[in-house]
Amino acid sequence: MEEFNFQNRRDFLKYFVGGAVMLSGFNTYSKILLNDKKIKKLTILYTNDQHSRIDPFPANDTKYPNQGGFAKRAALIKQIRKEEENILLLDAGDIFQGTPYFNYYHGELEYKLMSQMGYDATTLGNHDFDMGIDNLITQWPHAGFSFINCNYNFSDTVLNGKIVPHKVFTKGGMKIGVLGVGIELEGLVEKKLYGNVKYNSPLDCANSTAQHLKNNLGCDYIICLSHLGYKYENNKVSDITLASQCKNIDLVIGGHTHTFLDEPVSIANSLGKQVLVTQVGWAGIRLGRIDIYFSENNKKMKIEAGSEKI
């Protein structure tokens, strides 16, 4: 297992195909890369387990004083959009549950604010079912972004046709495939809340979907939005498990376990290729960022990664 070492988005490690190396003066190097018109840059921004934390934590909070808040995140995203051209803004689930805002608005406020920030896609976490499938349908018109999951079968529910197994985003001529996987709901969520949603193997579904994105749809880079959890002591399927057993996934953006990773972890997959696994805790107090540089023929050249406290 190879780990990256950085503390925030201004303290990056340069990751190259074929190996990882530390470079000094990387900002200068990145500018040189971008001066070559054949080089393209993709910026991936991400969150997970927001849990309805609309406001920052109070100043007297013992762990996260004054941290978080949708307004501060929106301001940071707005600034990054001024600096970068090709951006994907993603979330790994559990948008709902955790504050009185959810108790009162049932998710409407979260969806509206995320839409204003320009989120492109999310996957479903177990807490997103906390007021039932019917509530998801009620809040649906407020969400201006895609819901992606490939291992839940919604065919016998009102969500059928609304949640897609994957989506392809084209940014600067680069085709970015995004798929989503979710945790087993039985035992975490009351049956009456998720109804006839059927759970299928996230490993099998993720691999088949990623193969389709790569081989049939010609994606240059494939991201999995996962609400499985980072890792477990038992044999429960986790992001680490997924990364090690996948074939075509390049990046796993995880959630569920509220894991603060100062360093994305690099895992060798079943073909020996390195897959990045990342997660930025919970409550929206960090915004994750990964910058990927592609060559003229859309081959990955270099990655810079980090997160910024909000």
C-alpha positions in Angstrom: 0.0 0.0 0.0 1.4 3.4 -1.0 0.3 6.5 0.9 0.5 10.1 -0.1 1.5 12.9 2.2 -0.1 16.3 2.1 -2.0 18.4 4.6 -4.0 20.7 2.4 -4.6 21.6 -1.2 -1.5 23.8 -1.3 0.7 20.9 -0.1 0.5 18.4 -2.9 2.2 15.3 -4.0 2.8 14.7 -7.7 1.6 11.3 -8.8 2.8 10.0 -12.2 1.7 7.0 -14.2 4.4 4.4 -13.4 5.3 5.7 -10.0 4.9 8.4 -7.4 7.6 11.0 -6.8 8.0 14.1 -4.7 8.9 17.2 -6.6 9.9 20.7 -5.3 8.4 23.8 -7.0 5.4 21.9 -8.3 3.4 25.0 -8.9 6.0 26.1 -11.4 5.9 22.7 -13.0 2.1 22.7 -13.2 2.2 26.1 -14.9 4.7 24.8 -17.4 2.4 21.8 -18.1 -0.6 24.1 -18.7 1.4 26.4 -21.0 1.5 23.4 -23.3 -1.9 23.7 -25.1 -1.9 19.9 -25.6 -2.1 19.3 -21.8 -5.6 19.4 -20.2 -6.5 19.6 -16.5 -9.5 18.2 -14.7 -10.3 19.4 -11.2 -12.4 17.1 -9.0 -14.0 18.6 -5.9 -15.9 16.4 -3.5 -17.6 16.0 -0.2 -19.2 13.1 1.8 -21.5 12.7 4.8 -22.7 16.3 4.9 -25.5 15.3 7.3 -27.5 18.5 6.9 -24.8 20.7 8.5 -26.0 23.9 6.9 -24.4 26.2 9.5 -20.8 26.0 10.8 -20.2 24.3 14.1 -20.6 26.7 17.0 -17.5 28.6 18.3 -17.6 26.6 21.5 -17.6 23.1 19.8 -14.9 21.0 21.4 -13.8 19.4 18.1 -14.7 21.6 15.1 -15.2 25.2 16.4 -16.5 27.5 13.6 -15.7 24.9 11.0 -17.9 23.9 8.1 -21.1 25.5 6.8 -22.6 25.6 3.3 -21.9 29.3 2.8 -18.2 29.0 3.3 -18.0 26.0 1.1 -20.0 27.8 -1.6 -17.5 30.7 -1.5 -14.5 28.4 -1.8 -16.1 26.5 -4.7 -16.9 29.8 -6.4 -13.3 30.9 -6.1 -12.0 27.7 -7.5 -14.4 28.0 -10.5 -12.8 31.3 -11.3 -9.4 29.7 -11.4 -10.2 26.4 -13.1 -12.0 25.5 -16.4 -12.9 21.8 -16.1 -14.5 21.0 -12.8 -16.5 18.1 -11.5 -18.2 18.6 -8.1 -19.3 15.3 -6.5 -20.7 13.9 -3.3 -20.5 10.4 -1.7 -23.9 10.3 0.1 -25.6 10.9 3.5 -26.6 14.4 2.6 -29.6 14.1 5.0 -29.9 13.8 8.7 -28.1 15.4 11.6 -29.6 18.9 12.3 -33.0 20.6 12.8 -32.7 21.8 9.2 -33.4 18.3 8.1 -36.1 17.7 10.7 -38.0 20.8 9.4 -37.2 20.9 5.7 -36.7 17.2 5.1 -33.8 17.7 2.7 -35.2 20.5 0.5 -32.7 23.1 1.8 -29.7 20.8 1.3 -30.7 19.9 -2.3 -31.4 23.6 -3.2 -28.1 24.8 -1.8 -26.1 22.0 -3.4 -27.8 22.8 -6.7 -26.7 26.4 -6.4 -23.1 25.3 -5.8 -23.3 23.4 -9.0 -22.9 19.8 -7.8 -22.8 17.4 -10.7 -23.7 14.1 -9.0 -24.1 12.2 -5.7 -24.7 8.6 -4.7 -27.2 7.5 -2.0 -26.1 6.9 1.6 -28.2 5.0 4.1 -29.3 8.2 5.9 -30.7 9.5 2.7 -33.5 7.0 3.2 -34.3 8.2 6.8 -37.6 9.7 5.8 -38.4 7.1 3.3 -38.4 6.7 -0.5 -41.5 8.9 -0.8 -39.5 11.8 0.8 -36.8 11.4 -1.8 -39.4 11.7 -4.5 -40.8 14.8 -2.8 -37.4 16.5 -2.7 -36.4 15.4 -6.2 -37.4 18.6 -8.0 -35.0 20.6 -5.8 -32.0 18.6 -6.8 -30.3 19.9 -9.9 -27.7 17.1 -10.0 -27.6 13.4 -10.9 -28.1 10.5 -8.4 -25.9 7.5 -9.3 -26.0 4.0 -8.0 -25.4 0.7 -9.8 -25.9 -1.9 -7.1 -29.4 -1.0 -5.8 -32.3 -2.3 -7.9 -35.1 0.3 -7.8 -37.3 -1.4 -10.4 -40.1 -2.2 -8.0 -40.1 1.3 -6.4 -41.1 4.9 -7.2 -37.4 5.6 -7.7 -37.2 3.4 -10.8 -35.8 5.4 -13.7 -34.7 8.3 -11.5 -31.4 7.0 -10.3 -28.9 6.0 -13.0 -26.1 3.4 -12.6 -23.5 5.6 -14.2 -23.0 8.9 -16.1 -20.4 10.2 -18.4 -19.3 13.8 -18.1 -17.3 15.5 -20.9 -14.8 18.1 -19.7 -12.4 19.7 -22.1 -12.7 16.8 -24.5 -12.1 14.3 -21.7 -14.7 11.6 -21.0 -15.1 11.0 -17.2 -17.2 8.1 -16.2 -18.9 8.2 -12.8 -20.6 5.2 -11.1 -22.0 4.8 -7.6 -22.3 2.0 -5.0 -24.2 1.8 -1.7 -24.0 -0.2 1.5 -26.4 -3.0 2.5 -29.5 -1.2 3.8 -30.8 -4.2 5.8 -29.9 -3.6 9.5 -29.1 0.0 8.9 -32.4 1.4 7.7 -36.0 0.3 8.6 -37.4 -1.9 5.9 -40.5 0.4 5.5 -38.2 3.3 4.6 -36.4 1.7 1.7 -39.2 -0.6 0.7 -38.5 -2.9 -2.3 -35.0 -1.6 -3.0 -32.9 -4.7 -3.6 -29.2 -4.8 -2.7 -26.7 -6.4 -5.2 -23.0 -7.1 -4.8 -21.2 -3.7 -5.0 -18.0 -5.5 -6.3 -19.8 -7.3 -9.1 -21.8 -4.3 -10.1 -19.0 -1.8 -9.9 -16.7 -4.0 -12.0 -19.3 -4.6 -14.7 -20.3 -0.9 -14.8 -16.7 0.3 -14.9 -15.9 -2.2 -17.7 -18.9 -0.8 -19.7 -17.7 2.8 -19.1 -14.2 2.0 -20.2 -14.6 -0.4 -23.1 -18.0 0.5 -24.5 -18.3 4.2 -23.7 -14.6 5.1 -24.1 -14.1 6.9 -20.8 -10.6 8.3 -20.1 -11.0 8.3 -16.3 -13.4 6.4 -14.1 -14.6 7.5 -10.6 -16.6 5.5 -8.1 -18.8 7.3 -5.6 -19.0 4.9 -2.8 -21.0 4.8 0.4 -19.5 1.5 1.6 -17.1 2.8 4.2 -13.3 3.1 4.1 -12.3 -0.2 5.7 -13.4 -2.7 8.3 -11.7 -5.3 10.6 -14.0 -8.0 9.3 -14.8 -9.2 5.8 -17.4 -6.5 5.2 -17.0 -4.9 1.7 -15.2 -1.5 2.0 -13.6 1.0 -0.3 -10.3 -0.7 0.3 -11.8 -4.0 -0.8 -13.4 -2.4 -3.8 -10.2 -0.8 -4.9 -8.1 -4.0 -4.6 -10.6 -6.1 -6.5 -11.6 -3.7 -9.3 -10.1 -3.5 -12.8 -11.1 -0.2 -14.5 -11.8 2.2 -11.6 -9.2 5.0 -11.2 -10.6 6.8 -8.1 -12.9 5.9 -5.2 -14.5 8.8 -3.4 -15.9 7.2 -0.2 -18.2 7.9 2.6 -20.2 6.3 5.5 -17.3 5.8 8.0 -16.6 9.6 8.4 -12.9 8.9 7.8 -10.7 11.9 7.7 -7.9 11.1 5.3 -5.2 13.7 5.2 -3.6 11.5 2.5 -5.4 9.6 -0.2 -4.3 6.0 -0.2 -3.1 4.2 -3.3 -4.2 0.6 -3.6 -3.0 -1.9 -6.2 -6.1 -3.4 -8.0 -6.5 -6.9 -9.4 -4.3 -5.9 -12.4 -1.6 -4.2 -10.4 -2.7 -0.7 -11.4 -2.9 1.9 -8.7 -6.3 3.1 -7.5 -6.7 6.2 -5.3 -9.1 5.9 -2.3 -10.1 9.1 -0.6 -12.7 10.4 2.0 -13.0 13.8 3.7 -14.6 13.0 7.1 -18.1 14.4 7.6 -20.2 17.5 8.1 -18.7 19.3 5.2 -15.8 20.7 7.2 -13.4 19.8 4.4 -13.6 20.1 0.6 -11.6 17.4 -1.2 -9.7 18.3 -4.3 -7.9 16.3 -7.0 -6.3 17.9 -10.0 -5.5 15.5 -12.9 -3.3 16.5 -15.9 -4.0 14.6 -19.2 -1.8 14.4 -22.3 -3.0 15.3 -25.8 -4.5 11.8 -26.2 -6.2 11.9 -22.8 -3.7 9.7 -21.0 -3.2 10.5 -17.3 0.1 12.2 -16.7 0.1 13.7 -13.2 -2.1 14.0 -10.1 -2.1 16.6 -7.4 -4.4 15.9 -4.4 -5.5 17.4 -1.1 -8.3 18.9 0.9 -9.0 22.2 2.5 -10.7 22.9 5.8 -13.8 25.1 5.6 
